[in-house]
Amino acid sequence: MSAHETTSDVSNLQSHHDEKEATGKTASNTVNTEELLASLSMLELAAAEVSDDSDSYAEDDADGVSTSALPELSEPMRVIGKDQHLSQLFNRVQSLLKGSAEESQGKFVPQCPETLDDTGLTQDEIERLILKYLLAKGTQTGRQICKQIKLPFGIVDAILKRAKQDQLVAYGSTAEMGDYEFMITELGRERARRYTQECTYFGAAPVCFKDYLKAMELQSIAKQEATQSDLKEAFSDLIINPKMLDRLGPAVNSGRGMFLFGEAGNGKTSIAERITKAFGSTIWIPRCLGIDGDIIRIFDPGLHEEVVQEETGEGLFDLSGIDQRWVQIVRPTVIAGGELTMKELEITQNQQTKICEAPLQLKSNCGTFVIDDFGRQRMPVDELLNRWIVPLEKRYDFLNLPSGKKIQVPFDQLIIFSTNLEPKDLVDAAFLRRIPYKIEALDPSEEEFRALFELMSPIMGFQFDEEAYQHLVDTHYKAVDRPFRACQPRDLLLQVKNFCTYKELPRKLSAEAFDFAVENYFSVM
């Protein structure tokens, strides 16, 4: 491709863009896919033309020529510098990529930063991540470094250039598309070891605190609405009384808190787990936060369900236009049971790695936080209640950083206290006032109990048997005045399944099998 041909292509591209602007269709709202692909093709052809020059630079370096003699050009700008008009083409591609991220239908979408200021980070903070990564991995290409710290090459390249000038890194062999492999020097190793003593983290670049606060405000659970149909869909896999749904609906829409109480085995935990599904949406959270030098991990694969993004591009460009420091997850449902301690409600720092872990309420923001088996935690109930009084009332919380600084964070989740104890026996009136909804999970009726058996039988590999079921109800429930519980159909069928497996019998419901199951299950109940 000659310089004249490239100039003509860029001029045509710019002319086409001007025509679109004249008709009121800006690139930030509508991404022309054909135009974008054509622009990328031009850049890739130009990069291929310059790759021979890159190879010759590497060969000279291998023969003893100092790498400082290489042209100080960034990775795509190393390509683009061959022709001034290609720079215009590159800028046009960047604007098209940004436009694709803005098609968010009014929802929050973290947009890829274009400049260092957009990241909210300093050059030194990014350099620390790069050097620690190279210390751990050795030689890596520019693309691999960008993929590791989740920042675009246009920002990382300037940091790599400065690091090379400071003799912290050096060029290795060439890579595809005019890229280079970067090697850490002995001076760089010394500095990286010092950084590692302060904090071992070298993952995705942290998101600044103010950007996190803005994202939580835009995605707040309090701004969501769940209709009757939304709740029915969320609970479609459960047999639940319509009256129960009518009580849950207003509580869910309050976005505040509720008590779920009732006898053990009536599905309180199952109900709490499905409440978040009623909102039927996803949110974006940062992989980690950076606050005054402290790295706080937010994304937790053990608690958060990531929404896998489709591949939108290869090579130099990520066509999504999304800031890769953020991850899209299903609205979180965080459940803490009797193992909950006060430590899990505060920011904790690993003394070896110096990496901080976010508390559970921060990980559950814009979702649901369930405290299961409330009243059975190892900490005193009064201590736990006192910890929640201000957040429940004010909708914000205060957390202490390892440095001693105190920060105010949003307390933006539907908090559910699930217990089989009587709430008024656990807490005082002042706390109950802050939990506006108290909902009892009642025993299922006989019709609901039967429906549970009919639902669970095929799941366990059985065909529902009317005669065997009636024997179970008449003999082991009505005759002894035993109450129905929502968990019992599943538990008894599991007992029958194991009985049939042991006896090498076909999976079939029978009076004998139910007698055996009841004898085991209710022996001490």
VOGU-3710 file (C-alpha; in Angstrom, 3 decimals, decimal comma):
1> msahettsdv> 0,000/0,000/0,000  1,586/3,329/-1,100  1,456/6,521/0,905  -0,684/8,100/-1,838  -3,204/5,223/-1,702  -3,319/5,390/2,079  -3,871/9,134/1,970  -6,738/8,624/-0,458  -8,320/5,946/1,736  -8,079/8,127/4,820
11> snlqshhdek> -9,515/11,113/2,967  -12,463/9,021/1,756  -12,988/7,665/5,258  -12,935/11,152/6,756  -15,278/12,433/4,043  -17,724/9,622/4,776  -17,551/10,451/8,484  -18,246/14,142/7,806  -21,319/13,213/5,762  -22,641/11,113/8,669
21> eatgktasnt> -22,139/14,006/11,064  -24,001/16,336/8,694  -27,034/14,043/8,807  -26,961/13,979/12,608  -25,761/10,389/12,995  -22,675/10,606/15,181  -20,199/7,743/15,530  -20,776/7,630/19,291  -24,325/6,423/18,735  -24,073/4,231/15,633
31> vnteellasl> -21,050/2,077/14,828  -20,572/1,396/11,100  -19,241/-2,164/11,177  -18,049/-2,143/7,574  -16,200/1,110/8,112  -14,556/-0,227/11,264  -13,419/-3,448/9,616  -12,061/-1,535/6,627  -10,105/0,762/8,923  -8,644/-2,161/10,834
41> smlelaaaev> -7,595/-3,817/7,575  -5,742/-0,668/6,511  -3,868/-0,541/9,813  -2,954/-4,229/9,691  -1,625/-3,866/6,095  0,460/-0,902/7,169  1,798/-2,851/10,148  2,764/-5,736/7,882  4,725/-3,340/5,646  6,702/-2,049/8,597
51> sddsdsyaed> 7,334/-5,468/10,196  10,409/-5,950/7,984  11,861/-2,756/9,460  11,160/-4,072/12,971  12,972/-7,309/12,167  16,015/-5,407/10,962  16,076/-3,422/14,207  16,025/-6,638/16,232  18,834/-8,129/14,110  21,002/-5,060/14,694
61> dadgvstsal> 20,345/-5,347/18,430  21,388/-9,002/18,376  24,676/-7,985/16,672  25,532/-5,668/19,498  23,830/-2,416/18,513  22,275/-0,688/21,531  18,482/-0,921/21,656  18,451/2,754/22,620  19,201/3,443/18,940  15,797/2,070/17,966
71> pelsepmrvi> 13,125/4,593/16,968  11,099/5,490/20,076  7,674/4,776/18,586  4,708/3,151/20,303  3,316/-0,165/19,017  0,721/0,970/16,856  2,307/4,411/16,469  5,541/2,676/15,419  3,491/1,551/12,428  1,574/4,754/11,978
81> gkdqhlsqlf> 4,611/6,995/12,067  5,446/5,922/8,501  2,688/8,161/7,221  1,000/11,084/8,950  -2,376/10,233/7,473  -2,329/6,781/9,069  -2,364/8,555/12,415  -5,723/10,033/11,446  -6,910/6,552/10,531  -5,839/5,153/13,885
91> nrvqsllkgs> -7,662/7,950/15,727  -10,777/7,222/13,667  -10,650/3,543/14,638  -10,340/4,506/18,301  -13,450/6,708/18,058  -15,387/3,859/16,419  -14,361/1,487/19,186  -15,476/3,944/21,826  -18,826/4,325/20,085  -19,545/0,597/20,430
101> aeesqgkfvp> -19,290/0,842/24,214  -21,759/3,706/24,361  -24,604/1,594/22,965  -25,693/0,602/26,435  -29,436/1,320/26,303  -29,130/3,666/29,259  -27,312/1,124/31,444  -23,941/1,577/33,063  -21,112/0,228/30,916  -17,491/0,977/31,876
111> qcpetlddtg> -15,842/2,546/28,850  -12,273/1,828/27,860  -9,968/4,657/28,994  -8,334/6,644/26,196  -5,754/8,518/28,256  -3,814/8,008/31,450  -6,042/10,552/33,210  -9,096/8,458/32,294  -7,731/5,531/34,316  -7,444/7,555/37,512
121> ltqdeierli> -3,945/6,090/37,948  -0,421/7,490/37,776  2,410/6,285/35,566  4,233/4,985/38,638  1,260/2,849/39,709  1,059/1,192/36,288  4,842/0,784/36,091  4,789/-1,075/39,413  2,308/-3,614/38,028  4,331/-4,104/34,839
131> lkyllakgtq> 7,653/-4,618/36,620  6,177/-7,060/39,145  4,571/-8,990/36,296  7,829/-9,172/34,332  9,678/-10,206/37,499  7,289/-13,165/37,848  7,043/-14,096/34,150  10,347/-12,996/32,649  9,887/-12,004/28,998  6,460/-10,883/27,761
141> tgrqickqik> 5,166/-9,076/24,686  3,455/-5,720/24,874  0,085/-7,359/24,166  0,571/-9,891/26,948  1,360/-7,104/29,401  -1,785/-5,226/28,348  -3,897/-8,371/28,719  -2,514/-8,942/32,214  -3,130/-5,483/33,621  -6,314/-4,892/31,530
151> lpfgivdail> -5,287/-1,550/30,031  -5,152/-0,558/26,331  -1,801/-0,502/24,568  -2,030/3,213/23,830  -1,643/3,869/27,582  0,751/1,035/28,451  3,124/1,799/25,582  4,094/5,180/27,025  4,924/3,511/30,351  7,018/0,861/28,589
161> krakqdqlva> 8,928/3,553/26,678  9,759/5,388/29,884  10,777/2,128/31,580  13,141/1,403/28,654  14,646/4,874/28,860  15,216/4,296/32,581  16,853/0,937/31,662  14,269/-1,030/33,655  13,257/-3,093/30,605  14,886/-3,894/27,277
171> ygstaemgdy> 13,707/-5,147/23,904  13,960/-8,850/23,193  12,919/-10,386/19,921  10,168/-8,998/17,731  6,564/-10,188/17,886  3,694/-10,008/15,417  2,242/-6,709/14,217  5,426/-4,776/15,032  5,197/-5,667/18,741  8,253/-6,530/20,862
181> efmitelgre> 9,047/-8,889/23,684  10,087/-6,943/26,770  12,742/-8,260/29,133  13,282/-6,950/32,647  16,818/-5,725/33,321  18,819/-6,258/36,504  17,973/-2,711/37,586  14,304/-3,464/36,887  14,499/-6,668/38,936  15,885/-4,804/41,911
191> rarrytqect> 13,101/-2,252/41,761  10,409/-4,909/41,187  11,578/-6,841/44,269  11,224/-3,687/46,344  7,715/-3,141/44,972  6,841/-6,772/45,731  7,788/-6,314/49,373  5,216/-3,532/49,572  2,491/-5,540/47,758  2,698/-8,691/45,629
201> yfgaapvcfk> -0,318/-7,819/43,447  0,255/-7,559/39,672  -3,195/-8,334/38,261  -5,707/-5,990/36,619  -4,979/-2,326/37,225  -7,173/-1,038/40,062  -10,222/1,159/39,528  -10,265/4,459/41,395  -12,732/4,851/44,254  -14,776/7,684/42,739
211> dylkamelqs> -15,476/5,602/39,610  -16,688/2,749/41,819  -19,050/5,044/43,729  -20,503/6,357/40,474  -21,044/2,820/39,144  -22,813/1,682/42,335  -25,116/4,691/42,214  -26,112/3,991/38,607  -26,714/0,284/39,282  -28,345/0,627/42,713
221> iakqeatqsd> -30,689/-2,170/43,797  -33,028/0,523/45,163  -33,630/1,742/41,593  -34,783/-1,679/40,400  -38,413/-2,798/40,277  -39,732/-6,349/40,457  -43,272/-7,042/39,276  -45,531/-9,965/40,093  -44,534/-11,688/36,843  -40,843/-11,169/37,650
231> lkeafsdlii> -41,266/-12,904/41,000  -43,236/-15,774/39,495  -40,474/-16,363/36,963  -37,761/-16,209/39,644  -39,611/-18,782/41,773  -40,787/-20,930/38,865  -38,750/-23,922/40,060  -40,312/-23,831/43,551  -43,781/-24,653/44,847  -44,651/-21,488/46,727
241> npkmldrlgp> -47,928/-20,141/48,029  -49,245/-17,134/46,016  -49,886/-15,291/49,294  -46,208/-15,685/50,125  -45,267/-14,106/46,800  -47,613/-11,192/47,470  -45,829/-10,545/50,764  -42,375/-10,891/49,220  -43,065/-8,522/46,317  -43,282/-5,228/48,268
251> avnsgrgmfl> -40,360/-6,302/50,470  -38,182/-6,944/47,422  -39,089/-3,599/45,853  -38,209/-1,766/49,061  -34,535/-2,551/48,411  -33,915/-2,485/52,173  -34,237/-5,471/54,478  -36,490/-8,218/55,723  -36,765/-10,994/58,264  -37,585/-14,450/56,924
261> fgeagngkts> -38,546/-16,629/59,832  -40,311/-19,925/60,339  -39,714/-23,589/61,076  -36,562/-25,235/59,793  -36,970/-26,867/56,388  -39,643/-24,565/54,962  -37,427/-23,081/52,269  -36,257/-19,801/53,792  -32,790/-20,143/52,307  -34,187/-21,232/48,927
271> iaeritkafg> -36,466/-18,190/48,901  -33,607/-15,847/49,788  -31,406/-17,302/47,045  -34,026/-16,601/44,361  -35,050/-13,111/45,366  -32,195/-11,470/43,431  -33,298/-13,286/40,258  -36,500/-11,259/40,323  -34,521/-8,237/39,146  -33,282/-10,208/36,144
281> stiwiprclg> -30,249/-8,075/35,373  -26,477/-8,003/35,496  -24,108/-5,411/36,907  -20,499/-4,349/36,415  -18,041/-4,425/39,300  -14,308/-3,630/39,356  -11,876/-6,500/39,711  -10,167/-4,492/42,405  -10,129/-1,001/43,909  -7,121/1,225/44,490
291> idgdiirifd> -7,456/3,552/47,481  -4,399/5,511/48,653  -2,034/2,736/47,618  -4,107/-0,119/49,078  -5,350/-2,794/46,640  -8,806/-4,109/47,614  -10,149/-7,110/45,716  -13,870/-6,870/44,930  -14,496/-9,589/42,341  -14,710/-12,988/44,033
301> pglheevvqe> -15,213/-16,018/41,724  -16,496/-17,968/44,715  -19,368/-15,519/45,272  -19,888/-13,834/41,906  -21,189/-15,442/38,725  -19,311/-13,908/35,807  -21,109/-13,231/32,538  -18,651/-14,402/29,884  -18,205/-11,824/27,143  -18,024/-12,858/23,511
311> etgeglfdls> -14,724/-12,321/21,752  -15,050/-9,065/19,820  -11,665/-8,748/18,256  -8,165/-10,063/17,885  -4,711/-8,557/17,742  -4,330/-4,900/18,619  -7,946/-3,997/19,223  -10,717/-5,022/21,581  -13,846/-4,123/19,633  -16,073/-4,104/22,720
321> gidqrwvqiv> -14,849/-0,674/23,831  -15,289/-1,839/27,458  -12,837/-1,159/30,266  -11,418/-4,627/30,942  -10,653/-3,717/34,564  -14,357/-4,283/35,191  -16,202/-7,594/35,083  -19,885/-8,191/34,323  -21,652/-10,443/36,836  -25,165/-11,590/37,642
331> rptviaggel> -26,582/-9,444/40,434  -24,876/-11,024/43,446  -26,468/-13,109/46,175  -24,022/-13,477/49,057  -24,970/-15,945/51,812  -23,251/-16,081/55,191  -24,393/-18,609/57,774  -23,412/-19,540/61,287  -19,730/-19,220/60,363  -20,038/-15,427/59,944
341> tmkeleitqn> -17,582/-13,439/62,067  -17,050/-9,725/62,551  -13,764/-9,992/60,640  -15,666/-10,785/57,427  -17,527/-7,475/57,710  -14,335/-5,400/57,636  -11,521/-4,895/55,119  -8,854/-7,497/55,841  -5,241/-7,465/54,646  -3,082/-10,523/54,051
351> qqtkiceapl> 0,095/-9,782/55,974  2,249/-11,754/53,522  0,908/-10,412/50,216  -0,350/-7,031/51,504  -3,461/-7,496/49,344  -6,770/-6,468/50,933  -10,036/-8,397/50,677  -13,338/-6,548/50,534  -15,941/-7,338/53,229  -19,051/-9,329/52,346
361> qlksncgtfv> -21,368/-6,316/52,304  -19,129/-4,616/49,713  -19,138/-7,757/47,537  -22,938/-7,907/47,734  -23,573/-4,278/46,737  -26,386/-3,919/44,162  -27,567/-7,432/45,081  -28,720/-9,442/48,089  -26,901/-10,223/51,331  -28,409/-13,156/53,226
371> iddfgrqrmp> -27,486/-13,797/56,858  -28,631/-17,384/57,229  -29,281/-19,073/60,582  -29,392/-15,646/62,191  -28,897/-15,920/65,933  -26,551/-18,905/65,652  -23,386/-17,002/64,742  -20,344/-17,373/66,963  -20,441/-13,651/67,748  -23,088/-12,270/70,135
381> vdellnrwiv> -26,302/-11,191/68,402  -26,092/-7,722/69,972  -22,631/-7,191/68,466  -23,849/-8,097/64,997  -26,969/-5,956/65,326  -24,994/-2,937/66,465  -22,770/-3,332/63,402  -25,829/-3,075/61,105  -27,873/-0,303/62,736  -26,212/2,642/60,959
391> plekrydfln> -25,907/0,980/57,513  -29,559/-0,115/57,545  -30,735/3,360/58,490  -28,390/5,516/56,381  -27,705/3,202/53,427  -23,950/3,688/53,753  -21,198/2,076/55,787  -17,796/3,087/57,158  -14,745/0,892/56,625  -11,210/1,202/57,957
401> lpsgkkiqvp> -8,251/0,804/55,592  -5,014/-0,833/56,790  -3,422/2,634/56,632  -5,870/3,798/59,303  -7,963/5,921/56,958  -11,748/5,562/57,221  -13,837/5,588/54,054  -17,577/5,838/53,437  -18,935/3,168/51,083  -22,469/2,490/49,785
411> fdqliifstn> -24,514/-0,092/51,673  -26,716/-0,861/48,713  -28,216/-4,317/48,966  -31,362/-6,107/50,025  -30,326/-7,610/53,344  -32,233/-10,688/54,520  -32,076/-12,142/58,011  -33,161/-15,781/57,809  -33,858/-17,599/61,067  -35,955/-20,375/62,553
421> lepkdlvdaa> -36,028/-18,492/65,849  -38,640/-15,907/66,785  -37,344/-12,450/65,746  -38,755/-10,669/68,768  -36,792/-13,053/70,981  -33,554/-12,165/69,164  -33,660/-8,412/68,724  -35,152/-5,362/70,366  -37,826/-3,043/68,998  -35,288/-0,432/67,848
431> flrripykie> -33,671/-2,891/65,466  -36,940/-4,423/64,277  -38,073/-0,926/63,293  -35,157/-0,762/60,822  -36,251/-4,037/59,197  -39,576/-2,987/57,654  -40,707/-6,446/56,499  -41,098/-9,567/58,665  -42,288/-12,544/56,624  -43,045/-15,989/57,996
441> aldpseeefr> -42,334/-19,086/55,906  -45,350/-21,229/56,798  -45,696/-25,015/56,603  -46,922/-26,197/53,183  -50,552/-27,277/52,880  -51,386/-30,892/52,004  -51,946/-29,868/48,376  -48,564/-28,103/48,231  -46,890/-31,072/49,910  -48,268/-33,395/47,243
451> alfelmspim> -47,191/-30,980/44,496  -43,657/-31,054/45,920  -43,608/-34,843/45,687  -44,869/-34,731/42,106  -42,159/-32,181/41,249  -39,291/-33,985/42,938  -40,110/-37,578/41,925  -38,897/-37,368/38,287  -35,859/-35,353/39,377  -34,856/-38,255/41,648
461> gfqfdeeayq> -35,544/-40,793/38,919  -38,970/-41,998/40,130  -42,439/-42,042/38,683  -44,932/-40,588/41,133  -47,008/-43,376/42,709  -50,374/-42,373/44,180  -50,778/-45,456/46,369  -47,311/-45,234/47,912  -47,690/-41,508/48,517  -51,062/-41,925/50,234
471> hlvdthykav> -49,589/-44,627/52,484  -46,839/-42,191/53,527  -49,272/-39,371/54,359  -51,881/-41,486/56,180  -49,448/-43,636/58,158  -46,581/-41,316/58,945  -48,159/-37,848/58,992  -51,878/-37,816/59,767  -51,806/-40,785/62,160  -49,073/-39,220/64,304
481> drpfracqpr> -50,069/-35,571/63,733  -46,721/-34,770/62,109  -46,521/-31,341/60,368  -45,536/-31,046/56,713  -42,217/-29,374/55,908  -41,155/-28,151/52,473  -37,812/-29,978/52,558  -39,226/-33,415/53,393  -40,301/-34,589/49,907  -36,748/-34,136/48,625
491> dlllqvknfc> -35,163/-35,710/51,704  -37,483/-38,745/51,831  -37,137/-39,424/48,101  -33,361/-39,328/48,493  -33,655/-41,936/51,248  -35,796/-44,123/48,980  -33,303/-43,706/46,133  -30,439/-44,884/48,328  -32,582/-47,773/49,630  -33,291/-48,978/46,086
501> tykelprkls> -29,625/-48,711/45,139  -28,544/-50,780/48,146  -31,194/-53,477/47,593  -30,487/-53,530/43,837  -34,143/-52,805/43,202  -35,618/-50,780/40,326  -36,359/-47,192/41,272  -39,982/-47,416/42,257  -41,940/-45,778/45,063  -43,446/-48,273/47,467
511> aeafdfaven> -44,907/-48,407/50,953  -41,961/-50,521/52,119  -39,426/-48,009/50,829  -41,243/-45,090/52,464  -41,451/-46,985/55,789  -37,684/-47,478/55,669  -37,096/-43,795/54,783  -39,337/-42,487/57,569  -37,716/-44,751/60,176  -34,292/-43,324/59,332
521> yfsvm> -35,298/-39,712/58,766  -37,545/-39,181/61,791  -35,760/-41,472/64,253  -34,808/-38,604/66,585  -37,350/-36,027/65,408
//
